[in-house]
Each structure stands twice: as C-alpha cells, then as structure tokens.
Amino acid sequence: MFAPSTRKLLCSTQLRRLQSILVIAEHNNEVLSPATQNTLSAAKKIGGEISVLVAGTKCGPASESISKANGISKVLVAESDVFKGFTAETLTALILAAQKQFNFTHIVAPATAFGKAILPRVAAKLDVSPITDIIGVNDANTFIRTIYAGNAVLTLEATDPIKVITVRGTAFPADPLEGGSAAIEKAPEGDYKTDLVEFVSQELTKSDRPALTSAKNIVAGGRGLKSGDNFKLLYDLADKLNAAVGASRAAVDAGFVPNDLQIGQTGKIVAPNLYIAVGISGAIQHLAGMKDSKTIVAINKDPEAPIFQVSDIGLVADLFKAVPELTNKL
Ligand SMILES: Cc1cc2nc3c(=O)[nH]c(=O)nc-3n(C[C@H](O)[C@H](O)[C@H](O)COP(=O)(O)OP(=O)(O)OC[C@H]3O[C@@H](n4cnc5c(N)ncnc54)[C@H](O)[C@@H]3O)c2cc1C
C-alpha cells in the first residue's frame, strides 16, 4: 500500500504521462518568433509529452533551433511550397492530420496574428471551444485568462477532450532553447493545398528598432501627438533608450502611424520594463495591452487623464516641451 501522499503523486505523474501537447511553432523558416519560446514554457507548465510542429518552405534552421529546447520529445517538420505565407487554411489541414495520427490532448500556439488565425479554425474542425490568450496554467484542464478588456481575471476549467489554446507571450518566460536534442521527424504527408486562399506576396516593415512585443523599453504616442510628423519626437526619444515605438488606436486610426504599432485590446499586448505613454489618455482598451509593463511613465497635459491611475511616474506637461527636454537630457 502507498501512503496517501505517494499515491496522489503517482496519479499526477501518470496523468502527466497521458497528456501529449502539440506546440505550433511560429517562425520565418530561419528564426523562431520569441512568442514561440513563451508558448513552449506554457506547454511545459501544462505538463506531458511535448511535440512541436514546424511547417514552412525551407524551415530547417527553425526546426534545428527548437529541437535544442529541453523537454521536447519530437519536432514534426512539414516542408512544402503550400505553406508559403503560413496561411491558416493550409496549416489547419496539416494540424488536423497530425492530430489524427498522434491524438494530442492539447494543441497550443502563440496568441499572435499567426496563432489567432489558425487555432479557432482547428478548434471548430475538432468541435471544441478554443481557449484564447491564456495568461496562466493551473493544471492540464484549468487555465487563466482575462476578460472585460483585462478588467477581470477568469479561471477556466476546460472539459473538452482536446484543449486548443493560444498563449499570451508576455505572461510566460521565454524558453531558452537549450539543453535538449529532440528527434526531428517528418510531419504526416498529405495534400494540404487549398482553393480557399492563395499567398501572393508579403511586405514586411524593416526596422533596426526592437520588435514591439519583445522590446524592453517602449515609447508610445497617442492622439495628443496631433500628426504623424510629430511622432519624430518619440523616435528621437526611443533612439536614446533603444526602445520600440508604439501607439494608441486613436493615433493609428488618425493615420499618424501604421497599425502594426497599435497597442491594446485590439492591438499588441506588451509588458516591457519601461513604458512611456505620451499624449495617451489611458482608455481601458489601451490599458489592456500595456498595464503589465513594469514601470509606466505618463506624459499628459490633463492631470485627470486616467493613464495617471496606472502610471508609476506621471508628468503633467505639454508633450511638445517635455519630450524634447527629456531626449536632450538622456
Ligand atoms: C472595441 C474597442 C477596441 C479598442 N481597442 C483599442 C486598442 O487596442 N488600443 C487603443 O489604444 N485603443 C483602443 N480602443 C480605443 C480607445 O477606447 C480610445 O479611444 C483610444 O485608446 C484613445 O487613444 P488616445 O489616448 O491616443 O486618444 P485620446 O483619448 O483622445 O487622448 C489623447 C490624450 O492626449 C492628451 N494630450 C493632448 N495634447 C497634449 C499635449 N500637447 N501634451 C500632453 N498631452 C496631450 C490629452 O490630454 C488626452 O489625454 C478601442 C475601442 C473599442 C471600442
């Protein structure tokens, strides 16, 4: 007979063995996205055998790099021109084929534009509810996510037999991708071509600045900047801080900056060490995307602006005077 505590331990170990997780890697064939490393950490928290799916055109380098992560049993690789542009329609068919062969209990992807396009389709095809944008894992069936634009935290117990999950990158540490040597195998082969969509081309913004979602420092501007040209003030400040530049939705909607800079509920979720909000009022939809930043600095001429309620340092000032002064002093 086992002592009760030992028996409990044995059960949870056995349970972890029964779980098998498929992580969908986001990459550009060469390099994994940082969000994939965060997603891998979340998968490890769920516990169980972890496989990673890397699908692309010539994705050898990305597969190699994830195979080095500790605690992965295999990397399934699918290389074909069909996966050009990483379209959700083709990747969904591949994921379903992998699911049919391996019977995963969890399918997990980053809650980025990539994962958000694919996993709801996969969930619909498997007739289960997607569990989106989790920020915590209690156990293999219980996950934490925010609701009401980040104003309430929900603990969700999933009863579906297959859990299809997207992971908020900022809520989990990046897996260091070292200490392991997982087997690299071919993913199930099949005809994944679809008439639903055709990849034509892609134009990516080229920038020497850090990417918004992984930057340690961010300077973000809002409608208070008044024009796109005035964002130069923020770029100058960002250069001094090696920071990424972001924006509120109002600034994006007004055409000051492109929409890949948008931070918030319907934009990117960020959690840098330093977030400087300039001419941003602090609407809840904006806060939903940045309130987990470690130090928040707000510059706003209105002392009643809600951004001051979440900021660690607040400067009530005209941004057109304060920002150049700050940049010059750095
Ligand atoms: C469904 C939904 C989703 C949304 N998603 C998002 C989202 O993802 N991200 C997002 O940001 N918003 C989002 N919004 C919009 C959000 O509600 C706000 O409208 C938006 O965030 C406001 O942007 P802002 O703070 O730049 O503009 P405003 O609210 O107009 O604030 C401008 C601020 O600049 C200050 N200011 C003006 N001039 C100066 C100056 N010279 N010096 C200093 N300060 C100055 C003003 O005092 C004011 O506080 C969403 C809304 C909805 C309904």
The ligand as a MOL file (V3000), in Angstrom:
LIG
                    3D

  0  0  0     0  0            999 V3000
M  V30 BEGIN CTAB
M  V30 COUNTS 53 58 0 0 0
M  V30 BEGIN ATOM
M  V30 1 C -13.7350 47.5630 -29.0980 0
M  V30 2 C -12.6760 48.6040 -28.9290 0
M  V30 3 C -11.3580 48.2300 -29.0130 0
M  V30 4 C -10.3510 49.1870 -28.8480 0
M  V30 5 N -9.0410 48.7890 -28.9070 0
M  V30 6 C -8.0740 49.6840 -28.6600 0
M  V30 7 C -6.7000 49.3140 -28.6490 0
M  V30 8 O -6.3500 48.1650 -28.9330 0
M  V30 9 N -5.7900 50.2460 -28.3610 0
M  V30 10 C -6.1190 51.5610 -28.0570 0
M  V30 11 O -5.2190 52.3540 -27.7790 0
M  V30 12 N -7.4040 51.9270 -28.0810 0
M  V30 13 C -8.3800 51.0400 -28.3920 0
M  V30 14 N -9.6680 51.4710 -28.4370 0
M  V30 15 C -9.9440 52.9350 -28.3950 0
M  V30 16 C -9.9460 53.5210 -27.0080 0
M  V30 17 O -11.2390 53.4140 -26.4540 0
M  V30 18 C -9.5610 55.0030 -27.0580 0
M  V30 19 O -10.4060 55.6900 -27.9290 0
M  V30 20 C -8.1200 55.2470 -27.5080 0
M  V30 21 O -7.2310 54.4410 -26.7880 0
M  V30 22 C -7.7720 56.7100 -27.2700 0
M  V30 23 O -6.4980 56.9770 -27.7690 0
M  V30 24 P -5.6550 58.2120 -27.2040 0
M  V30 25 O -5.4440 58.0330 -25.7550 0
M  V30 26 O -4.4780 58.3550 -28.0850 0
M  V30 27 O -6.6060 59.4570 -27.5330 0
M  V30 28 P -7.4090 60.4060 -26.5650 0
M  V30 29 O -8.3210 59.6280 -25.6920 0
M  V30 30 O -8.0070 61.4380 -27.4360 0
M  V30 31 O -6.3090 61.0360 -25.6330 0
M  V30 32 C -5.3560 61.9520 -26.0600 0
M  V30 33 C -4.6400 62.4500 -24.8210 0
M  V30 34 O -3.5870 63.3070 -25.2130 0
M  V30 35 C -3.5060 64.3450 -24.2520 0
M  V30 36 N -2.8710 65.4920 -24.8960 0
M  V30 37 C -3.3620 66.2450 -25.9310 0
M  V30 38 N -2.4740 67.1950 -26.2750 0
M  V30 39 C -1.4080 67.0760 -25.4390 0
M  V30 40 C -0.1760 67.7630 -25.2860 0
M  V30 41 N 0.1440 68.7820 -26.0860 0
M  V30 42 N 0.6700 67.3530 -24.3100 0
M  V30 43 C 0.3490 66.3200 -23.4900 0
M  V30 44 N -0.8100 65.6240 -23.5880 0
M  V30 45 C -1.6660 65.9870 -24.5540 0
M  V30 46 C -4.9270 64.6140 -23.8380 0
M  V30 47 O -4.9820 65.2200 -22.5460 0
M  V30 48 C -5.5400 63.2160 -23.8580 0
M  V30 49 O -5.4650 62.6130 -22.5690 0
M  V30 50 C -10.6920 50.5390 -28.6160 0
M  V30 51 C -12.0360 50.8920 -28.5230 0
M  V30 52 C -13.0110 49.9510 -28.6810 0
M  V30 53 C -14.4550 50.3760 -28.5710 0
M  V30 END ATOM
M  V30 BEGIN BOND
M  V30 1 1 1 2
M  V30 2 1 2 3
M  V30 3 2 2 52
M  V30 4 2 3 4
M  V30 5 1 4 5
M  V30 6 1 4 50
M  V30 7 2 5 6
M  V30 8 1 6 7
M  V30 9 1 6 13
M  V30 10 2 7 8
M  V30 11 1 7 9
M  V30 12 1 9 10
M  V30 13 2 10 11
M  V30 14 1 10 12
M  V30 15 2 12 13
M  V30 16 1 13 14
M  V30 17 1 14 15
M  V30 18 1 14 50
M  V30 19 1 15 16
M  V30 20 1 16 17
M  V30 21 1 16 18
M  V30 22 1 18 19
M  V30 23 1 18 20
M  V30 24 1 20 21
M  V30 25 1 20 22
M  V30 26 1 22 23
M  V30 27 1 23 24
M  V30 28 2 24 25
M  V30 29 1 24 26
M  V30 30 1 24 27
M  V30 31 1 27 28
M  V30 32 2 28 29
M  V30 33 1 28 30
M  V30 34 1 28 31
M  V30 35 1 31 32
M  V30 36 1 32 33
M  V30 37 1 33 34
M  V30 38 1 33 48
M  V30 39 1 34 35
M  V30 40 1 35 36
M  V30 41 1 35 46
M  V30 42 1 36 37
M  V30 43 1 36 45
M  V30 44 2 37 38
M  V30 45 1 38 39
M  V30 46 1 39 40
M  V30 47 2 39 45
M  V30 48 1 40 41
M  V30 49 2 40 42
M  V30 50 1 42 43
M  V30 51 2 43 44
M  V30 52 1 44 45
M  V30 53 1 46 47
M  V30 54 1 46 48
M  V30 55 1 48 49
M  V30 56 2 50 51
M  V30 57 1 51 52
M  V30 58 1 52 53
M  V30 END BOND
M  V30 END CTAB
M  END
